Amino acid sequence: MAPDITCSRCGETRPEIASRIPFGSPLKEEAQAKICEQCWGEWQQEQVRVINELALNLGDPRSHDLIELNARQFLGLEESE
Ligand SMILES: [Zn+2]
């Protein structure tokens, strides 16, 4: 079983993200440490909307930057430099 974390988005103590995170970026570790499975699921749905709305090409690295930016805004994670 996944250990519980206190989610920085919803404030609840819930299981951490168990599903695979499709980011090879700092966001992956951050989300794993701070975001619960439920909020991550909400982002997964939002991500589909963002990809469709912006007509993103997932073969383009710039698309992944845009998705990460949207993920940070949606999940309330600070921009890291
Ligand atoms: Zn949460």
PDB file of the backbone (N, CA, C, O) and the ligand in Angstrom, with CONECT records:
HET     ZN  A 101       1
ATOM      1  N   MET A   1       0.832  -1.204   0.000  1.00  0.00           N
ATOM      2  CA  MET A   1       0.000   0.000   0.000  1.00  0.00           C
ATOM      3  C   MET A   1       0.865   1.251   0.000  1.00  0.00           C
ATOM      4  O   MET A   1       1.924   1.287   0.627  1.00  0.00           O
ATOM      5  N   ALA A   2       0.408   2.269  -0.705  1.00  0.00           N
ATOM      6  CA  ALA A   2       1.144   3.525  -0.741  1.00  0.00           C
ATOM      7  C   ALA A   2       1.032   4.215   0.621  1.00  0.00           C
ATOM      8  O   ALA A   2      -0.035   4.196   1.234  1.00  0.00           O
ATOM      9  N   PRO A   3       2.125   4.827   1.100  1.00  0.00           N
ATOM     10  CA  PRO A   3       2.058   5.560   2.363  1.00  0.00           C
ATOM     11  C   PRO A   3       1.177   6.805   2.223  1.00  0.00           C
ATOM     12  O   PRO A   3       1.009   7.343   1.129  1.00  0.00           O
ATOM     13  N   ASP A   4       0.614   7.254   3.362  1.00  0.00           N
ATOM     14  CA  ASP A   4      -0.193   8.476   3.341  1.00  0.00           C
ATOM     15  C   ASP A   4       0.697   9.711   3.365  1.00  0.00           C
ATOM     16  O   ASP A   4       1.762   9.711   3.983  1.00  0.00           O
ATOM     17  N   ILE A   5       0.254  10.747   2.697  1.00  0.00           N
ATOM     18  CA  ILE A   5       0.916  12.048   2.741  1.00  0.00           C
ATOM     19  C   ILE A   5      -0.148  13.103   3.025  1.00  0.00           C
ATOM     20  O   ILE A   5      -1.335  12.870   2.796  1.00  0.00           O
ATOM     21  N   THR A   6       0.275  14.257   3.520  1.00  0.00           N
ATOM     22  CA  THR A   6      -0.659  15.375   3.645  1.00  0.00           C
ATOM     23  C   THR A   6      -0.546  16.205   2.378  1.00  0.00           C
ATOM     24  O   THR A   6       0.488  16.813   2.101  1.00  0.00           O
ATOM     25  N   CYS A   7      -1.611  16.215   1.631  1.00  0.00           N
ATOM     26  CA  CYS A   7      -1.621  16.830   0.307  1.00  0.00           C
ATOM     27  C   CYS A   7      -1.564  18.347   0.417  1.00  0.00           C
ATOM     28  O   CYS A   7      -2.313  18.946   1.189  1.00  0.00           O
ATOM     29  N   SER A   8      -0.674  18.971  -0.357  1.00  0.00           N
ATOM     30  CA  SER A   8      -0.539  20.424  -0.285  1.00  0.00           C
ATOM     31  C   SER A   8      -1.655  21.122  -1.058  1.00  0.00           C
ATOM     32  O   SER A   8      -1.824  22.335  -0.935  1.00  0.00           O
ATOM     33  N   ARG A   9      -2.416  20.374  -1.850  1.00  0.00           N
ATOM     34  CA  ARG A   9      -3.497  21.006  -2.620  1.00  0.00           C
ATOM     35  C   ARG A   9      -4.805  20.985  -1.839  1.00  0.00           C
ATOM     36  O   ARG A   9      -5.450  22.023  -1.689  1.00  0.00           O
ATOM     37  N   CYS A  10      -5.206  19.808  -1.335  1.00  0.00           N
ATOM     38  CA  CYS A  10      -6.502  19.703  -0.673  1.00  0.00           C
ATOM     39  C   CYS A  10      -6.364  19.687   0.851  1.00  0.00           C
ATOM     40  O   CYS A  10      -7.356  19.836   1.565  1.00  0.00           O
ATOM     41  N   GLY A  11      -5.137  19.505   1.352  1.00  0.00           N
ATOM     42  CA  GLY A  11      -4.919  19.550   2.792  1.00  0.00           C
ATOM     43  C   GLY A  11      -5.290  18.277   3.528  1.00  0.00           C
ATOM     44  O   GLY A  11      -5.131  18.197   4.746  1.00  0.00           O
ATOM     45  N   GLU A  12      -5.782  17.280   2.806  1.00  0.00           N
ATOM     46  CA  GLU A  12      -6.169  16.014   3.424  1.00  0.00           C
ATOM     47  C   GLU A  12      -4.974  15.071   3.505  1.00  0.00           C
ATOM     48  O   GLU A  12      -4.042  15.157   2.706  1.00  0.00           O
ATOM     49  N   THR A  13      -5.019  14.169   4.483  1.00  0.00           N
ATOM     50  CA  THR A  13      -4.012  13.111   4.549  1.00  0.00           C
ATOM     51  C   THR A  13      -4.571  11.894   3.831  1.00  0.00           C
ATOM     52  O   THR A  13      -5.533  11.268   4.276  1.00  0.00           O
ATOM     53  N   ARG A  14      -3.950  11.585   2.729  1.00  0.00           N
ATOM     54  CA  ARG A  14      -4.453  10.542   1.835  1.00  0.00           C
ATOM     55  C   ARG A  14      -3.275   9.777   1.254  1.00  0.00           C
ATOM     56  O   ARG A  14      -2.126  10.205   1.369  1.00  0.00           O
ATOM     57  N   PRO A  15      -3.572   8.633   0.625  1.00  0.00           N
ATOM     58  CA  PRO A  15      -2.480   7.887  -0.015  1.00  0.00           C
ATOM     59  C   PRO A  15      -1.759   8.720  -1.052  1.00  0.00           C
ATOM     60  O   PRO A  15      -2.378   9.499  -1.777  1.00  0.00           O
ATOM     61  N   GLU A  16      -0.446   8.555  -1.122  1.00  0.00           N
ATOM     62  CA  GLU A  16       0.304   9.267  -2.152  1.00  0.00           C
ATOM     63  C   GLU A  16      -0.025   8.688  -3.527  1.00  0.00           C
ATOM     64  O   GLU A  16      -0.710   7.672  -3.649  1.00  0.00           O
ATOM     65  N   ILE A  17       0.477   9.354  -4.544  1.00  0.00           N
ATOM     66  CA  ILE A  17       0.169   8.947  -5.917  1.00  0.00           C
ATOM     67  C   ILE A  17       0.731   7.556  -6.185  1.00  0.00           C
ATOM     68  O   ILE A  17       1.925   7.307  -6.016  1.00  0.00           O
ATOM     69  N   ALA A  18      -0.147   6.665  -6.602  1.00  0.00           N
ATOM     70  CA  ALA A  18       0.281   5.302  -6.869  1.00  0.00           C
ATOM     71  C   ALA A  18       0.472   5.068  -8.365  1.00  0.00           C
ATOM     72  O   ALA A  18       1.242   4.202  -8.782  1.00  0.00           O
ATOM     73  N   SER A  19      -0.247   5.860  -9.162  1.00  0.00           N
ATOM     74  CA  SER A  19      -0.149   5.671 -10.605  1.00  0.00           C
ATOM     75  C   SER A  19       1.167   6.220 -11.128  1.00  0.00           C
ATOM     76  O   SER A  19       1.805   7.051 -10.481  1.00  0.00           O
ATOM     77  N   ARG A  20       1.561   5.757 -12.284  1.00  0.00           N
ATOM     78  CA  ARG A  20       2.823   6.194 -12.858  1.00  0.00           C
ATOM     79  C   ARG A  20       2.719   7.642 -13.322  1.00  0.00           C
ATOM     80  O   ARG A  20       1.736   8.026 -13.955  1.00  0.00           O
ATOM     81  N   ILE A  21       3.717   8.431 -13.012  1.00  0.00           N
ATOM     82  CA  ILE A  21       3.714   9.834 -13.401  1.00  0.00           C
ATOM     83  C   ILE A  21       4.527  10.008 -14.676  1.00  0.00           C
ATOM     84  O   ILE A  21       5.716   9.691 -14.712  1.00  0.00           O
ATOM     85  N   PRO A  22       3.882  10.512 -15.719  1.00  0.00           N
ATOM     86  CA  PRO A  22       4.559  10.613 -17.013  1.00  0.00           C
ATOM     87  C   PRO A  22       5.390  11.878 -17.174  1.00  0.00           C
ATOM     88  O   PRO A  22       5.331  12.543 -18.209  1.00  0.00           O
ATOM     89  N   PHE A  23       6.164  12.205 -16.144  1.00  0.00           N
ATOM     90  CA  PHE A  23       7.024  13.378 -16.254  1.00  0.00           C
ATOM     91  C   PHE A  23       8.442  12.959 -15.898  1.00  0.00           C
ATOM     92  O   PHE A  23       8.652  12.305 -14.877  1.00  0.00           O
ATOM     93  N   GLY A  24       9.405  13.318 -16.710  1.00  0.00           N
ATOM     94  CA  GLY A  24      10.789  13.065 -16.352  1.00  0.00           C
ATOM     95  C   GLY A  24      11.398  14.341 -15.840  1.00  0.00           C
ATOM     96  O   GLY A  24      12.483  14.738 -16.265  1.00  0.00           O
ATOM     97  N   SER A  25      10.700  14.990 -14.921  1.00  0.00           N
ATOM     98  CA  SER A  25      11.076  16.333 -14.503  1.00  0.00           C
ATOM     99  C   SER A  25      10.995  16.444 -12.985  1.00  0.00           C
ATOM    100  O   SER A  25      10.525  15.524 -12.316  1.00  0.00           O
ATOM    101  N   PRO A  26      11.454  17.575 -12.442  1.00  0.00           N
ATOM    102  CA  PRO A  26      11.346  17.761 -10.988  1.00  0.00           C
ATOM    103  C   PRO A  26       9.908  17.669 -10.497  1.00  0.00           C
ATOM    104  O   PRO A  26       9.662  17.337  -9.337  1.00  0.00           O
ATOM    105  N   LEU A  27       8.960  17.964 -11.380  1.00  0.00           N
ATOM    106  CA  LEU A  27       7.558  17.908 -10.971  1.00  0.00           C
ATOM    107  C   LEU A  27       7.183  16.512 -10.474  1.00  0.00           C
ATOM    108  O   LEU A  27       6.343  16.359  -9.587  1.00  0.00           O
ATOM    109  N   LYS A  28       7.809  15.516 -11.054  1.00  0.00           N
ATOM    110  CA  LYS A  28       7.478  14.141 -10.680  1.00  0.00           C
ATOM    111  C   LYS A  28       7.719  13.894  -9.192  1.00  0.00           C
ATOM    112  O   LYS A  28       6.833  13.420  -8.481  1.00  0.00           O
ATOM    113  N   GLU A  29       8.930  14.223  -8.731  1.00  0.00           N
ATOM    114  CA  GLU A  29       9.244  14.011  -7.315  1.00  0.00           C
ATOM    115  C   GLU A  29       8.387  14.914  -6.427  1.00  0.00           C
ATOM    116  O   GLU A  29       7.929  14.512  -5.358  1.00  0.00           O
ATOM    117  N   GLU A  30       8.187  16.145  -6.902  1.00  0.00           N
ATOM    118  CA  GLU A  30       7.402  17.103  -6.133  1.00  0.00           C
ATOM    119  C   GLU A  30       5.970  16.627  -5.942  1.00  0.00           C
ATOM    120  O   GLU A  30       5.440  16.632  -4.831  1.00  0.00           O
ATOM    121  N   ALA A  31       5.358  16.216  -7.040  1.00  0.00           N
ATOM    122  CA  ALA A  31       3.968  15.766  -6.971  1.00  0.00           C
ATOM    123  C   ALA A  31       3.865  14.515  -6.110  1.00  0.00           C
ATOM    124  O   ALA A  31       2.924  14.356  -5.333  1.00  0.00           O
ATOM    125  N   GLN A  32       4.836  13.639  -6.257  1.00  0.00           N
ATOM    126  CA  GLN A  32       4.829  12.404  -5.475  1.00  0.00           C
ATOM    127  C   GLN A  32       4.912  12.717  -3.975  1.00  0.00           C
ATOM    128  O   GLN A  32       4.306  12.027  -3.155  1.00  0.00           O
ATOM    129  N   ALA A  33       5.663  13.759  -3.630  1.00  0.00           N
ATOM    130  CA  ALA A  33       5.873  14.089  -2.220  1.00  0.00           C
ATOM    131  C   ALA A  33       4.738  14.927  -1.637  1.00  0.00           C
ATOM    132  O   ALA A  33       4.504  14.890  -0.429  1.00  0.00           O
ATOM    133  N   LYS A  34       4.028  15.685  -2.479  1.00  0.00           N
ATOM    134  CA  LYS A  34       3.099  16.692  -1.953  1.00  0.00           C
ATOM    135  C   LYS A  34       1.646  16.511  -2.347  1.00  0.00           C
ATOM    136  O   LYS A  34       0.758  17.068  -1.701  1.00  0.00           O
ATOM    137  N   ILE A  35       1.390  15.745  -3.391  1.00  0.00           N
ATOM    138  CA  ILE A  35       0.033  15.692  -3.943  1.00  0.00           C
ATOM    139  C   ILE A  35      -0.560  14.297  -3.746  1.00  0.00           C
ATOM    140  O   ILE A  35       0.109  13.287  -3.962  1.00  0.00           O
ATOM    141  N   CYS A  36      -1.828  14.263  -3.333  1.00  0.00           N
ATOM    142  CA  CYS A  36      -2.483  12.971  -3.104  1.00  0.00           C
ATOM    143  C   CYS A  36      -2.979  12.357  -4.416  1.00  0.00           C
ATOM    144  O   CYS A  36      -3.087  13.021  -5.447  1.00  0.00           O
ATOM    145  N   GLU A  37      -3.268  11.089  -4.327  1.00  0.00           N
ATOM    146  CA  GLU A  37      -3.739  10.349  -5.496  1.00  0.00           C
ATOM    147  C   GLU A  37      -4.998  10.986  -6.099  1.00  0.00           C
ATOM    148  O   GLU A  37      -5.146  11.053  -7.319  1.00  0.00           O
ATOM    149  N   GLN A  38      -5.893  11.447  -5.232  1.00  0.00           N
ATOM    150  CA  GLN A  38      -7.160  12.006  -5.717  1.00  0.00           C
ATOM    151  C   GLN A  38      -6.945  13.292  -6.514  1.00  0.00           C
ATOM    152  O   GLN A  38      -7.508  13.458  -7.597  1.00  0.00           O
ATOM    153  N   CYS A  39      -6.118  14.213  -5.969  1.00  0.00           N
ATOM    154  CA  CYS A  39      -5.847  15.457  -6.699  1.00  0.00           C
ATOM    155  C   CYS A  39      -5.101  15.168  -7.994  1.00  0.00           C
ATOM    156  O   CYS A  39      -5.321  15.826  -9.011  1.00  0.00           O
ATOM    157  N   TRP A  40      -4.215  14.176  -7.946  1.00  0.00           N
ATOM    158  CA  TRP A  40      -3.488  13.813  -9.153  1.00  0.00           C
ATOM    159  C   TRP A  40      -4.459  13.304 -10.219  1.00  0.00           C
ATOM    160  O   TRP A  40      -4.298  13.592 -11.405  1.00  0.00           O
ATOM    161  N   GLY A  41      -5.457  12.555  -9.788  1.00  0.00           N
ATOM    162  CA  GLY A  41      -6.471  12.072 -10.712  1.00  0.00           C
ATOM    163  C   GLY A  41      -7.228  13.219 -11.358  1.00  0.00           C
ATOM    164  O   GLY A  41      -7.558  13.172 -12.543  1.00  0.00           O
ATOM    165  N   GLU A  42      -7.505  14.269 -10.556  1.00  0.00           N
ATOM    166  CA  GLU A  42      -8.186  15.445 -11.103  1.00  0.00           C
ATOM    167  C   GLU A  42      -7.314  16.137 -12.141  1.00  0.00           C
ATOM    168  O   GLU A  42      -7.797  16.605 -13.172  1.00  0.00           O
ATOM    169  N   TRP A  43      -6.009  16.190 -11.845  1.00  0.00           N
ATOM    170  CA  TRP A  43      -5.085  16.783 -12.826  1.00  0.00           C
ATOM    171  C   TRP A  43      -5.029  15.953 -14.114  1.00  0.00           C
ATOM    172  O   TRP A  43      -4.938  16.507 -15.210  1.00  0.00           O
ATOM    173  N   GLN A  44      -5.084  14.632 -13.978  1.00  0.00           N
ATOM    174  CA  GLN A  44      -5.046  13.776 -15.165  1.00  0.00           C
ATOM    175  C   GLN A  44      -6.185  14.133 -16.119  1.00  0.00           C
ATOM    176  O   GLN A  44      -6.003  14.167 -17.336  1.00  0.00           O
ATOM    177  N   GLN A  45      -7.374  14.402 -15.542  1.00  0.00           N
ATOM    178  CA  GLN A  45      -8.513  14.785 -16.375  1.00  0.00           C
ATOM    179  C   GLN A  45      -8.300  16.168 -16.973  1.00  0.00           C
ATOM    180  O   GLN A  45      -8.595  16.405 -18.145  1.00  0.00           O
ATOM    181  N   GLU A  46      -7.782  17.079 -16.149  1.00  0.00           N
ATOM    182  CA  GLU A  46      -7.511  18.442 -16.611  1.00  0.00           C
ATOM    183  C   GLU A  46      -6.466  18.418 -17.727  1.00  0.00           C
ATOM    184  O   GLU A  46      -6.554  19.169 -18.698  1.00  0.00           O
ATOM    185  N   GLN A  47      -5.478  17.541 -17.566  1.00  0.00           N
ATOM    186  CA  GLN A  47      -4.398  17.455 -18.547  1.00  0.00           C
ATOM    187  C   GLN A  47      -4.939  17.103 -19.931  1.00  0.00           C
ATOM    188  O   GLN A  47      -4.494  17.655 -20.937  1.00  0.00           O
ATOM    189  N   VAL A  48      -5.895  16.187 -19.973  1.00  0.00           N
ATOM    190  CA  VAL A  48      -6.501  15.808 -21.251  1.00  0.00           C
ATOM    191  C   VAL A  48      -7.177  17.019 -21.883  1.00  0.00           C
ATOM    192  O   VAL A  48      -7.098  17.238 -23.092  1.00  0.00           O
ATOM    193  N   ARG A  49      -7.855  17.815 -21.016  1.00  0.00           N
ATOM    194  CA  ARG A  49      -8.536  19.012 -21.496  1.00  0.00           C
ATOM    195  C   ARG A  49      -7.520  20.019 -22.052  1.00  0.00           C
ATOM    196  O   ARG A  49      -7.729  20.606 -23.114  1.00  0.00           O
ATOM    197  N   VAL A  50      -6.416  20.205 -21.315  1.00  0.00           N
ATOM    198  CA  VAL A  50      -5.375  21.157 -21.727  1.00  0.00           C
ATOM    199  C   VAL A  50      -4.757  20.729 -23.062  1.00  0.00           C
ATOM    200  O   VAL A  50      -4.571  21.549 -23.961  1.00  0.00           O
ATOM    201  N   ILE A  51      -4.446  19.446 -23.177  1.00  0.00           N
ATOM    202  CA  ILE A  51      -3.826  18.935 -24.410  1.00  0.00           C
ATOM    203  C   ILE A  51      -4.758  19.154 -25.600  1.00  0.00           C
ATOM    204  O   ILE A  51      -4.320  19.556 -26.678  1.00  0.00           O
ATOM    205  N   ASN A  52      -6.051  18.885 -25.392  1.00  0.00           N
ATOM    206  CA  ASN A  52      -7.019  19.077 -26.475  1.00  0.00           C
ATOM    207  C   ASN A  52      -7.212  20.547 -26.800  1.00  0.00           C
ATOM    208  O   ASN A  52      -7.242  20.944 -27.965  1.00  0.00           O
ATOM    209  N   GLU A  53      -7.343  21.353 -25.742  1.00  0.00           N
ATOM    210  CA  GLU A  53      -7.621  22.773 -25.943  1.00  0.00           C
ATOM    211  C   GLU A  53      -6.484  23.473 -26.674  1.00  0.00           C
ATOM    212  O   GLU A  53      -6.713  24.284 -27.572  1.00  0.00           O
ATOM    213  N   LEU A  54      -5.253  23.149 -26.280  1.00  0.00           N
ATOM    214  CA  LEU A  54      -4.093  23.804 -26.890  1.00  0.00           C
ATOM    215  C   LEU A  54      -3.578  23.028 -28.100  1.00  0.00           C
ATOM    216  O   LEU A  54      -2.596  23.419 -28.731  1.00  0.00           O
ATOM    217  N   ALA A  55      -4.257  21.919 -28.414  1.00  0.00           N
ATOM    218  CA  ALA A  55      -3.849  21.067 -29.542  1.00  0.00           C
ATOM    219  C   ALA A  55      -2.357  20.749 -29.471  1.00  0.00           C
ATOM    220  O   ALA A  55      -1.624  20.938 -30.442  1.00  0.00           O
ATOM    221  N   LEU A  56      -1.919  20.263 -28.310  1.00  0.00           N
ATOM    222  CA  LEU A  56      -0.497  20.019 -28.086  1.00  0.00           C
ATOM    223  C   LEU A  56      -0.020  18.765 -28.807  1.00  0.00           C
ATOM    224  O   LEU A  56      -0.703  17.742 -28.850  1.00  0.00           O
ATOM    225  N   ASN A  57       1.166  18.883 -29.363  1.00  0.00           N
ATOM    226  CA  ASN A  57       1.850  17.741 -29.962  1.00  0.00           C
ATOM    227  C   ASN A  57       2.813  17.169 -28.926  1.00  0.00           C
ATOM    228  O   ASN A  57       3.808  17.806 -28.581  1.00  0.00           O
ATOM    229  N   LEU A  58       2.517  15.973 -28.433  1.00  0.00           N
ATOM    230  CA  LEU A  58       3.302  15.400 -27.335  1.00  0.00           C
ATOM    231  C   LEU A  58       4.698  14.971 -27.772  1.00  0.00           C
ATOM    232  O   LEU A  58       5.526  14.613 -26.935  1.00  0.00           O
ATOM    233  N   GLY A  59       4.965  15.003 -29.070  1.00  0.00           N
ATOM    234  CA  GLY A  59       6.312  14.723 -29.538  1.00  0.00           C
ATOM    235  C   GLY A  59       7.217  15.941 -29.434  1.00  0.00           C
ATOM    236  O   GLY A  59       8.428  15.852 -29.638  1.00  0.00           O
ATOM    237  N   ASP A  60       6.608  17.084 -29.112  1.00  0.00           N
ATOM    238  CA  ASP A  60       7.352  18.343 -29.026  1.00  0.00           C
ATOM    239  C   ASP A  60       7.682  18.658 -27.564  1.00  0.00           C
ATOM    240  O   ASP A  60       6.777  18.776 -26.739  1.00  0.00           O
ATOM    241  N   PRO A  61       8.984  18.794 -27.235  1.00  0.00           N
ATOM    242  CA  PRO A  61       9.363  19.073 -25.835  1.00  0.00           C
ATOM    243  C   PRO A  61       8.697  20.322 -25.269  1.00  0.00           C
ATOM    244  O   PRO A  61       8.452  20.405 -24.065  1.00  0.00           O
ATOM    245  N   ARG A  62       8.402  21.295 -26.133  1.00  0.00           N
ATOM    246  CA  ARG A  62       7.752  22.522 -25.647  1.00  0.00           C
ATOM    247  C   ARG A  62       6.353  22.228 -25.115  1.00  0.00           C
ATOM    248  O   ARG A  62       5.864  22.907 -24.213  1.00  0.00           O
ATOM    249  N   SER A  63       5.723  21.218 -25.681  1.00  0.00           N
ATOM    250  CA  SER A  63       4.401  20.826 -25.191  1.00  0.00           C
ATOM    251  C   SER A  63       4.492  20.335 -23.759  1.00  0.00           C
ATOM    252  O   SER A  63       3.613  20.606 -22.940  1.00  0.00           O
ATOM    253  N   HIS A  64       5.569  19.605 -23.460  1.00  0.00           N
ATOM    254  CA  HIS A  64       5.736  19.081 -22.101  1.00  0.00           C
ATOM    255  C   HIS A  64       5.989  20.213 -21.103  1.00  0.00           C
ATOM    256  O   HIS A  64       5.547  20.154 -19.955  1.00  0.00           O
ATOM    257  N   ASP A  65       6.710  21.251 -21.561  1.00  0.00           N
ATOM    258  CA  ASP A  65       6.906  22.424 -20.709  1.00  0.00           C
ATOM    259  C   ASP A  65       5.568  23.073 -20.384  1.00  0.00           C
ATOM    260  O   ASP A  65       5.312  23.467 -19.247  1.00  0.00           O
ATOM    261  N   LEU A  66       4.719  23.176 -21.404  1.00  0.00           N
ATOM    262  CA  LEU A  66       3.406  23.798 -21.212  1.00  0.00           C
ATOM    263  C   LEU A  66       2.533  22.963 -20.278  1.00  0.00           C
ATOM    264  O   LEU A  66       1.816  23.500 -19.433  1.00  0.00           O
ATOM    265  N   ILE A  67       2.604  21.663 -20.442  1.00  0.00           N
ATOM    266  CA  ILE A  67       1.819  20.775 -19.580  1.00  0.00           C
ATOM    267  C   ILE A  67       2.312  20.902 -18.138  1.00  0.00           C
ATOM    268  O   ILE A  67       1.515  20.943 -17.201  1.00  0.00           O
ATOM    269  N   GLU A  68       3.631  20.964 -17.973  1.00  0.00           N
ATOM    270  CA  GLU A  68       4.175  21.083 -16.627  1.00  0.00           C
ATOM    271  C   GLU A  68       3.746  22.404 -15.979  1.00  0.00           C
ATOM    272  O   GLU A  68       3.407  22.450 -14.797  1.00  0.00           O
ATOM    273  N   LEU A  69       3.769  23.469 -16.773  1.00  0.00           N
ATOM    274  CA  LEU A  69       3.334  24.771 -16.275  1.00  0.00           C
ATOM    275  C   LEU A  69       1.881  24.709 -15.810  1.00  0.00           C
ATOM    276  O   LEU A  69       1.540  25.209 -14.738  1.00  0.00           O
ATOM    277  N   ASN A  70       1.040  24.097 -16.617  1.00  0.00           N
ATOM    278  CA  ASN A  70      -0.367  23.945 -16.265  1.00  0.00           C
ATOM    279  C   ASN A  70      -0.540  23.062 -15.039  1.00  0.00           C
ATOM    280  O   ASN A  70      -1.392  23.318 -14.188  1.00  0.00           O
ATOM    281  N   ALA A  71       0.272  22.029 -14.962  1.00  0.00           N
ATOM    282  CA  ALA A  71       0.198  21.121 -13.804  1.00  0.00           C
ATOM    283  C   ALA A  71       0.531  21.874 -12.523  1.00  0.00           C
ATOM    284  O   ALA A  71      -0.139  21.708 -11.504  1.00  0.00           O
ATOM    285  N   ARG A  72       1.573  22.706 -12.583  1.00  0.00           N
ATOM    286  CA  ARG A  72       1.973  23.473 -11.398  1.00  0.00           C
ATOM    287  C   ARG A  72       0.865  24.427 -10.956  1.00  0.00           C
ATOM    288  O   ARG A  72       0.587  24.566  -9.765  1.00  0.00           O
ATOM    289  N   GLN A  73       0.243  25.076 -11.926  1.00  0.00           N
ATOM    290  CA  GLN A  73      -0.842  25.991 -11.589  1.00  0.00           C
ATOM    291  C   GLN A  73      -2.020  25.226 -11.008  1.00  0.00           C
ATOM    292  O   GLN A  73      -2.604  25.637 -10.005  1.00  0.00           O
ATOM    293  N   PHE A  74      -2.359  24.132 -11.629  1.00  0.00           N
ATOM    294  CA  PHE A  74      -3.523  23.355 -11.196  1.00  0.00           C
ATOM    295  C   PHE A  74      -3.296  22.759  -9.804  1.00  0.00           C
ATOM    296  O   PHE A  74      -4.200  22.738  -8.969  1.00  0.00           O
ATOM    297  N   LEU A  75      -2.086  22.283  -9.574  1.00  0.00           N
ATOM    298  CA  LEU A  75      -1.794  21.596  -8.311  1.00  0.00           C
ATOM    299  C   LEU A  75      -1.285  22.540  -7.219  1.00  0.00           C
ATOM    300  O   LEU A  75      -1.118  22.141  -6.066  1.00  0.00           O
ATOM    301  N   GLY A  76      -1.041  23.796  -7.600  1.00  0.00           N
ATOM    302  CA  GLY A  76      -0.575  24.769  -6.627  1.00  0.00           C
ATOM    303  C   GLY A  76       0.866  24.555  -6.207  1.00  0.00           C
ATOM    304  O   GLY A  76       1.243  24.876  -5.080  1.00  0.00           O
ATOM    305  N   LEU A  77       1.684  24.006  -7.121  1.00  0.00           N
ATOM    306  CA  LEU A  77       3.117  23.806  -6.821  1.00  0.00           C
ATOM    307  C   LEU A  77       3.907  25.008  -7.308  1.00  0.00           C
ATOM    308  O   LEU A  77       3.626  25.578  -8.362  1.00  0.00           O
ATOM    309  N   GLU A  78       4.902  25.377  -6.514  1.00  0.00           N
ATOM    310  CA  GLU A  78       5.733  26.523  -6.875  1.00  0.00           C
ATOM    311  C   GLU A  78       6.552  26.235  -8.114  1.00  0.00           C
ATOM    312  O   GLU A  78       6.991  25.108  -8.343  1.00  0.00           O
ATOM    313  N   GLU A  79       6.749  27.264  -8.900  1.00  0.00           N
ATOM    314  CA  GLU A  79       7.672  27.175 -10.023  1.00  0.00           C
ATOM    315  C   GLU A  79       9.085  27.022  -9.493  1.00  0.00           C
ATOM    316  O   GLU A  79       9.513  27.811  -8.652  1.00  0.00           O
ATOM    317  N   SER A  80       9.814  26.032  -9.962  1.00  0.00           N
ATOM    318  CA  SER A  80      11.191  25.857  -9.493  1.00  0.00           C
ATOM    319  C   SER A  80      12.160  26.365 -10.548  1.00  0.00           C
ATOM    320  O   SER A  80      11.955  26.182 -11.748  1.00  0.00           O
ATOM    321  N   GLU A  81      13.190  26.991 -10.086  1.00  0.00           N
ATOM    322  CA  GLU A  81      14.189  27.534 -11.020  1.00  0.00           C
ATOM    323  C   GLU A  81      15.448  26.722 -10.950  1.00  0.00           C
ATOM    324  O   GLU A  81      16.412  27.015 -11.658  1.00  0.00           O
TER     325      GLU A  81
HETATM  326 ZN    ZN A 101      -5.129  16.260  -2.517  1.00  0.00          ZN2+
END
